[in-house]
Amino acid sequence: MKRKLLDILACPVCKYHPLGLEVVKEDDKEIVEGRLHCPKCNVYYPIEDSIPNMLPPEGH
């Protein structure tokens, strides 16, 4: 995931922007593993193989 995507991504549950970012693995071009966090509704979205999974968790 490119860091510049943080400027446009919002929580699909509550539409909060900007999301927090925790990086586990990053190369010189993008974030490979980590997670995005919405502080408003306390939902986490994983980043795996450079792709953010923005599907809301069950129950939201």
N, C-alpha and C positions, 0 to 999 in steps of 0.2 A: 504494500500500500504506500503510495506516495504521501509524504507529509503534508503536501498542499491540499489533500482531500479533507484534512481537519477543518479547513476554512468553510467547507460546504456541508459536511455531514452533520446530521441532527438525529436525536433519539427518535426512533419510529414510534415509541410508546407515548411520549409526552411532548415531542417536538423541541426539546431543550437543545440549545446550542451555545457554546461549544462543548464538545465531549472531552473528557480527560483521556490521557493516553499513557499506557504502561508498555514499554518496549522490552521484549525478551531477547529478540535477535533482529539485527539490522545490518544491511550491507551499505555500500556507498551510494546506492540509488533509492532504496526503499526499506520500509519496515517489513520484515519477513514473518515474525511471530510477536504476539503481544495481545493486548486487549484494549478496547475502548470502554469508557465508563461514563454513565450518566449520573451526575451527583444529585439530580432532582428526584429521580425515581429509583436510584440505586440499582440499575441494571447494567450488566457487563456484556460486551459483545466481543467475541474472540477474533483475532487476526491470525489466520493460518495460511501458510504458503503465499503470503503477501495479499491475501483476500480477506477483507472484513466481512464477517457474517452479521448482517444487520437485521436478521429475523428476530422479532420479539420472542422472549421466552414464553413457555406455556403459562397461562394464568394472568397474562398482561394484555 
